[in-house]
Amino acid sequence: MECYHCGKSVMYGRSHTHHRGVAGGRWKKRAQKTQRVFKPNLQKFEILEEKKVRSVKLCAKCIKRVKKDMREGVKPFLTVPHLVLQMAPKQASA
């Protein structure tokens, strides 16, 4: 699965144990390097798209960006129905 907005998805890499070997300065035992998977922090999120509520998966970074833009009064890249209702009274009183 990948993020609806930025496309962030699973990445592959290696996990290292930081083992320096034994005393005496020679590396008799090598540090292990095992394959591992780095998964993105995806959350289910509801957005407004073409006047319809749609459930998509967004990464935590994109969710934070939308909430920050809404707080600061900047037009976010996605419209979130429940945040629009919460933010509207605050902007009207200011």
C-alpha positions, -999 to 999 in steps of 0.1 A, spaced: 0 0 0 12 35 -6 2 71 5 -25 86 -16 -8 120 -19 30 115 -19 32 78 -29 54 68 0 55 30 2 75 1 15 113 4 13 139 -24 16 172 -22 33 196 -38 58 197 -40 96 232 -38 111 243 -50 145 271 -28 156 295 -56 167 331 -47 166 346 -82 169 368 -94 197 397 -79 217 430 -80 199 422 -58 170 412 -86 145 377 -91 132 371 -127 138 334 -122 139 317 -99 114 287 -77 122 256 -93 108 236 -76 81 201 -89 77 175 -78 52 145 -58 66 115 -39 55 108 -2 63 70 4 63 54 38 61 31 50 88 -2 49 68 -35 59 84 -71 57 71 -83 92 64 -115 107 49 -112 134 22 -136 153 0 -132 146 -36 -156 159 -62 -182 166 -34 -180 130 -22 -164 117 10 -137 92 1 -116 70 25 -79 69 15 -46 60 32 -23 89 40 11 88 56 15 106 90 36 134 74 9 143 49 -18 143 77 4 166 97 8 190 67 -30 191 61 -37 199 98 -10 226 99 -23 242 67 -58 242 81 -46 258 114 -27 285 97 -55 294 72 -35 282 41 -55 262 15 -44 225 20 -37 201 -8 -66 179 4 -100 188 18 -109 170 50 -146 171 58 -145 169 97 -117 194 99 -135 219 77 -165 219 102 -142 223 132 -121 251 117 -150 272 102 -163 288 135 -127 298 146 -121 316 113 -155 334 114 -148 348 149 -113 360 142 
